[in-house]
Amino acid sequence: MNVEKIGPDLIQKFRDPQWGAEQLSGISLFKNFDPKLLLEIYRFGTIQDIKKESHAVIEGEPTRGLYLVLFGTLSVYKNDPATGNSHRLATLESGNSFGELSLFDDAPRSATVMADTLSYVFYLDASRFDSFLKQAGSNIEAKFYKTCAISMSEKFRQLNSEYIISQQLLWKYALRKKDA
C-alpha cells in the first residue's frame, strides 16, 4: 500500500518525464525499449486523477488506452453474466498497469477498474501511441509487437498452468465428496 502522501512534490514527480520513463520500463510491453523512447512515450501520455469509488474503465466500453498506476489502489472487477454480480479479481497499486491489450486491438474492455482510494494514473491513448510507433519506424514497431507476442505467450502459459491446477483441485474435491 502507498505510504506517500499526495502533495505538490509527488504530483511534480508524476510530471517528470525521466521518472515516468523509469516507470514505463517496468511494464513488460516496454521492457525492450530504449530509455530515450520511453521518455518520448511518457510525454505522449497524460496524468489523470481518479477519485475514490470512481471508474477508470468499465467492462464492455470501447477501448481507449493503457493505464499505469502511479499512486493509490484500484480494484479490477468482472461481471458474472449469469447472476449480474461483480467479482473482484485483483487489486492494483503503484507500478501495476492495465489496458495493455488496447494498444493493439479494438476489443471492448474485459473488466471494470474502480479506485479504492484517490489514485493517480498515467494514461497513454492507443491512437496516439500507434502514431508514435509509425513515426518511430518499422524496427521499433516490430520490436513492440514482438514483445507483445512474447508477453501474451507468457501470460497464456501461466493461465494454462493455473487452469490445469484448478481442474485437478476441482476433481480432487469432487471425488472426495463422492466417496463421503
Residue pairs with C-beta under 8 A, 6 or more apart in sequence:
1 73
1 93
2 71
2 72
2 73
2 93
2 94
2 117
4 10
4 71
6 71
6 118
6 120
10 71
11 47
11 120
13 19
14 20
14 47
14 70
14 71
14 120
14 122
15 47
17 39
17 42
17 43
18 39
20 38
20 39
20 42
20 45
20 122
21 35
21 38
21 39
21 41
21 42
22 38
23 42
23 68
23 70
23 95
23 122
24 30
24 33
24 38
24 41
24 42
24 68
24 122
25 31
25 33
25 35
25 38
26 95
27 66
27 68
27 97
27 100
28 147
28 151
28 154
29 66
29 100
29 103
29 144
29 147
29 148
29 151
30 38
30 41
30 147
31 147
32 143
32 147
33 41
33 140
33 143
33 144
37 136
37 140
40 132
40 136
41 124
41 129
41 132
42 122
44 124
44 125
44 128
44 129
44 132
45 122
45 123
45 124
45 125
45 128
46 122
46 123
46 125
47 70
47 120
47 121
47 122
47 123
48 120
48 121
48 122
48 123
49 118
49 119
49 120
50 56
50 72
50 74
50 115
50 118
50 119
50 120
50 121
51 115
51 118
52 115
52 116
52 117
52 118
53 114
53 115
53 116
54 114
54 115
55 112
55 113
55 114
55 115
56 67
56 74
56 98
56 113
56 114
56 115
56 119
56 121
57 64
57 67
57 98
57 99
57 109
57 111
57 112
57 113
58 109
58 112
59 77
59 78
59 79
59 108
59 109
59 110
59 111
59 112
60 108
60 109
61 108
61 109
62 106
62 108
62 109
63 99
63 101
63 102
63 105
63 106
63 107
63 108
63 109
63 126
64 99
64 102
64 125
64 126
65 99
65 102
65 103
65 123
65 124
65 125
65 126
65 128
65 129
66 97
66 98
66 99
66 100
66 102
66 103
66 123
66 124
66 126
66 129
67 97
67 98
67 99
67 113
67 121
67 122
67 123
67 124
68 95
68 96
68 97
68 121
68 122
68 124
69 92
69 93
69 94
69 95
69 96
69 97
69 98
69 119
69 120
69 121
70 94
70 119
70 120
70 121
70 122
71 94
71 119
71 120
72 93
72 94
72 115
72 116
72 117
72 118
72 119
72 120
73 91
73 92
73 93
73 115
73 116
73 117
73 119
74 91
74 92
74 98
74 113
74 114
74 115
74 116
74 119
74 121
75 88
75 90
75 91
75 92
75 113
75 114
75 116
76 88
76 89
76 90
76 91
76 92
76 98
76 111
76 112
76 113
77 86
77 87
77 88
77 89
77 111
77 112
77 113
77 114
78 86
78 87
78 89
78 110
78 111
78 112
79 85
79 86
79 87
79 112
80 86
80 87
86 112
89 111
91 116
92 98
92 113
98 113
99 109
100 151
101 107
101 110
102 109
102 126
103 124
103 126
103 129
103 130
103 148
104 145
104 148
133 140
133 141
133 144
134 141
